[in-house]
Amino acid sequence: MNTPKNNRQPGALDQAKVRLEQQDYSGAERLARQALAEDPKSLQARNFLAVVFGFTEREDQAIQILREIMEAHGTEPDAYYNLASLLHKGGKPEESLAALEKLFARATFHSPGPGTVYSSALSLCQQVQSALADKHHERACQEVQGLSRSIEALTGYPVAVLSEDLPQGVNVAVKTGWVSDRRQHVLRCSRSFPRLLQPHLIAHHLIRIELLAQARKTGKLRGFTTTPANAQFLKRLLCLRRPQICRLLDKGVDPEFIARAAWDTVNRLLRSLYTCPIELVVETSLRDRLPVLAASQFLDLARYFDGAPNPAELFEREQILPRTVTRIGLALNCVQARLLGSLFANTSALALAYKPTEVYPLASRLWNCWQAAAASLGPADEYLLVDRFAEILGLRNGYEWVPLTPEAGPISGGALN
């Protein structure tokens, strides 16, 4: 639980905090009541008294105090956090998550940095979502099986989900039934993938198959590829920064290695351009259609950003790539972060790191484009969304669409040389 800082009654409350750390609960309560008697309106004293009640198995009294604070002072973050902590501790993850959602929606924060109630609430949210994913795991698996049956009915192919040892970094490998005359859709999932996240992983790729099937049925199935003309455009985009290149060469770095690393970056950029709009469609559909997967979905999406560097720090590092390329990649990442916040009542701080950077306005244009299109998307319209993103990012000349036969796969070619 969060013990708030005291500005108005430093003496009594500071002593109470020391007593609480020493597990002298009676002394902590006496000092908290003393501070409250001196200033009956002190939010810090009332909040701290609730904390003491929580430590002394008087949860009902603690919850009553915290709800009174929230009702009278709707932007007091400590009360929301402490209530969520008590509810989580009491085995009520749904109620705990509801309190956290209200915290992020209504409370005000002076700093989202480490050690604040905001960062504590984000950490608690992860714990609560893990508890919910575990609680609803069996039902989530049943719902995914139902989705699988609907995909089978739509496509006419059975779905096989296999657990296998896949290469490191590969979570799933998917083959659709209509490619190379296969007789089933096959999802090969890594044995090492976390159990609680598996329902979301499988459901995500089932929705991807559904999108392909709908495009296929309407004759709009297309492949995302590059041509020699696109490669020329990308080479101009990839104008490496000469001073940085010279420094690397002076250090003995192989020039072919530098060139390949740069092209690998552009390849990743094109893949992100293709997948980002489709991810928006898939994840939004899942949140609407399979709400029981919410916790698994939250944890899996947040996992994508684990260990991701601070975008502001990337701009400060010496880069051989043009700043434009870095900006595009980070803008697409920011859109993914905003998706997580949008789907889960802003119980994620992922997008906050992008706000003060030059990336955020560009990412906002992409996000607004998605918001405008989301309500009216039809079969294969995700391809149009890719084009709209590309136009905003200045990448429309970097790829081509090629018509695919019903038997073909979703991606054609695309290897840059």
N, C-alpha and C positions, 0 to 999 in steps of 0.2 A: 504494500500500500504506500501511497505517496504522502509523506509528512511535509506540509507546506512550509515555505520559508516565512519567517515572522518579521514584519517591519514595524508593526504597531505595538506589540508587547514583547520586546526581545528578552526581557528577564525571565518571566515565568515560562514562556513557551520554549525558549532555548534550554532551560533546565529540564523541561518536560521531555524534550527530545533526547537529552542525555540519559534520563531515567529509562526511557523506552528502549534505547540501545542497550542499556544494562539489564533489560528485562525486569525492571522494577515497575510493574504495571500500576500498582496502587499509587506509587509516588508520581508517575506520569499523569495519572488521572487527577490526582489532587492538584497538581500544578496547572493542568489544563482547565480545571474548574475554577481555579483562582484567576487565571487570565480571562475566563469568560465572565466571571463576576465583576471584574474591573471594567470590562467592555463587553456588554451583552450582545453587541452587534458585530463582534469580531468574527469574520468568516474563518480566519486561521485557527482560532481557538475552538470553534465548533467543529471544524473539519478534523482537527487533531483529536478531539474527544471521540469522534466517530472512529478514528484509527485505533485508539486505545480499546474501544468497545470491540472492534474487530479482532484484536489480539487476545481478548479475554472472553471469547465465545459468547458475546452478546451481539450477535450479528443483526438481530431484528432491531435492536435499539440503534445500532450504527446505521443501518439502512434507513431508518426513519429520519435520523438527523440529516443524512446526505440528501434524501429526497426533499426535505424541507429547504435545504440550501439551494438545490437545483430549481425548486419552484420559485424561490424568491430572487435568486441570482442565476439566471439561465446561462450565463457565460463564464461561470466559475469552473475551470477545468479540473481542479483537484477533486471536487465532489463527484464528477462523472467518473473519473479514473478510479477513485476509491470504491465507488459503488460497483463498478465493473469488476474490480479485483475481488470484492466480497462475494459477488454472485458467481464468479468463476471458481473461487475457492469452495463455494457451497454446491458445486456441481450443477450450476444452472447456466450453461454456455450460451443458450439462446438469449436469455435476459442480459447476460454480460455483454454480448455483442450489440444488443439494442442500445445499451448505455454507451458503449464506445461509439456507435454510429451517431448518437445525439451529441457526444463530445466533439466529434470531428465536424459535425454540421453546425453546431451552435456556439461552441466555446471559442474564445479568442486566445491567440498565442503570441507571446512576444518573441519567442525564439524556438525553432524546431530542433535545435542542436542537441547533442548528447547531454544527458543529465537532466533534461527538462521533463515536465509531465507529458509533453507531446511525444517525445521519444519513448518514454515508458509506456504510454498508451499504445504506440505502434508495436512494441514488443509484446505487450499483453494481447493485442489483437491476433498476432501469430499463434500464441498459445491457445486462445479461444477457438480459432479456426481449426487448429489441429484436433482439439477435443471434439468439435462438431464433425469433422471429417471421420474421426474414429466412431463416433456415435451413429452416424448415418451411413457407414460404409456398406453394410449389407444391403440396405435399401437402394443405395446408389448403384451398386452392382446390378441389382434387379432392373432398375430403370435403364441402365445401359444395355442390358439384354433386350429390353423392349425396343429401344432405339435400333439395335442390331436387326431385330425382326422386321422393323419398318423399312430398313435399308434393303433387306433381302426382298421384301415385297415390291419395292420401287424398282429395283434393278434386275430382279430375276436370278440373282446369283446368291448362294449362301455365303455367310461371313464366317471365317475361321480366325480365331484369336489365339496365337501361340506364344508361349513363354520360352525365350531362347537366350543363349549367351551371344549378345551382339557386340560389335567392336566398341571400344571405349568412346564415350561421347555420343553414341547412337542410342536413342531411347526407343525408337520404333522404325520399322521398315514396312512399307505398305505396297501391295500390288493389287490393282483392281482386276476384277474378273474378266473384263472385256479385252484386256491387253494380252496379246500373244495366245489367244484362244484358251486362257485359263478358265477353269470351271468354278472358281470361287474368289471372293475377295479375301486376301490374306493380310492380317495385321500381326507382324512378328514383333513382340514387345520384349524389351530387355528384362531379364530376371532381376537385375539389380535396381530397377526403377522402384522408388518408394511405393509401398503397398497402398497407402492412403491416397496417393495421387493417380493411381492407375485408372480409376473410373473416368477421370477427366481426360487422361491421355487417350483412352480408347474412344470415348465419345467425341472428342475433337476430330479424330481422323475418320470416324463414321460420318460426321457432318461434312467433312471435306469430300468424301466419296459421294455423298448426297448432292453436293453442288455440282460435281462433275457429271453425275447421272442426269441432273436436270438440264445442264447445258447440252449434253449428248442427245437427250430426247428431243430438244428443240432445234437440233442441227447447228448449235452455236459453239460447240467445243473448239477451243483454239489452243495453240501452243505458243509459249513465250520464248523467243529465240533471238539470236543476234546474227547479223549479216556482215560482210566486209565493210559495207557503208557505215553500219553502226559502229564497227570497230574503229574506223577513222574518227568518228565523232568522239568516241571514248578516249582515244589517244590524245585528242586536243584537250579534253576535260582533264586528263591525267598529266598535265604539264608539271613535272616534278620540280621542286624548288632547288635551284642549282646550288646555293651556298651549303645547304644541308647535305646534298649529294656529294659535293666535293669533300666535306668533312668526313663522311662515311668512307669515301674512296681512300682518303689519306690514312684512315685507320685500317685499311686492308680489306674492307668488305667487298665481296665479289659483286661486280656490277650486274651480272645476270640474276643474282639473288635479290638485289634491290628492285630490278625490273619485275621479277616474278612476284615479289611481295606486293608491289604496287598494283599489278593486275589482279592478284588475289583479292585485294581490298575492293577493287571495282566490281569483281564478280560477286562478292558478298553484298555490295551495295545494290546491285541489280536483283539479287535474290530477295533482299529485304524489300525493295520496291514492289516486287511481285507478291510476296507473302503478306506484307503488312496489311493492305486493304482486305485480303481474304481472311486474315486472322480477325479483323474487326467484325466481319460478317459472321464467321463461325462462332466466336466467343459470345457475341450478342445473342445469337440464336440459341446457344446452349443455356445462357442465363435465363432466357425467357421460357424455354421448353422443358428444361430439367433443373428446376430450382434446388432439388435435393442434392445436386452435385456442387452447390455453391462453394462449400468449404474446400472441397478437393480442387475446384477450379481456381479459387483464390490462391491457395498454396502453390499450385503448379505455375500459375502466371507470375506470382511474386518470385518464385524460384529462378525464373529466367533472368532476373536482375540481381541475383545474389553475387556479390563481389564485383558488380559493374563499377567502373571508375566514375568519379565525379566529372560531369561534362565540362565544368569550368576548368578543371585541372588538365583535361585533354588539350584545351586551347593554349594552355600555358607551356605544354611540352613542345619540344622541337619536332616538327613534322616535315617529312619529305613530300607529303601530299599537299595539294592546294587546300587552302582553308575551306573552299566551297565544298570539296568532297567530304571533309570532316563534318561540316555543318549539315549536309544532307543526311549522313548516317545518323547523327545525333537527333535530328528532327524526327526521323522515323522511329527511333527508340523512344523519344518523348511521347509520340502518339500512342505507342503501346502502353507506356506508363499511365497516360491519361485514360486509356481504356480501363485499366484496372481500377483506378479511382472512380470512374463513372459507373462501373458495374457494381461496385461494393461501397457505395456511400462515402467515398473519399477516405476509407480506412486504409489508406496507403500514402506514404510520403514520396513515392517514387518521382512524381512529376515536379515536386517542389525544387529539386536540385536543378532543374532546367529553367525555372522561372527567371532567375537573374541573368541568364546568359543570352547571347545573341541568337541562339537557336529557337527560343520560345516563340517569337512572332511567326517564324516559318512553320513551326509545328502547329501553331494555332490555326494557320490557314489550312493545313491538311485536316486538322480536327473538324473545323467548320465545314469543310467540303464533305467529310464523312457524315456529319450530323445532318446536312442538307439532303444527302442521298439515301440515308439509312431507311427511311420509312417507305420508300417506293422502289426498292430493288427487286428485280425479277430474275428469271433464269439467265445466267451468264452475265448479269450486270456487274458482277465483281470485276470483270475484265475492263469495263468502262471506268470503274473506280480506280483501277490501276493507272489508266491513261490520265485521269484527272490529277492524280497524285504526281504523275510524271511531269505533267505540264507545269504544275506549281513548282516542282523541284528543278525544272530545266533539263529533264532526262528523256523527253519524248523521242528524241532521235537516237537513243541508246539501245533500242530493241525493236523487234517487229512481232506482230501476231501472224501465225500461219494457221489456216483451217486444218482441222484434224478429222479423220474419218472416225466413225463410231468405235472402231476397234483400236484406235490409237490411244496412247497415254496422254496425260495432261501437259507434259513439258516436252518440247522438241528442240534438240540442239542446245545452243546457248553457251557452248564452251568458248571462252575468249582465248586468243593466242597472242 
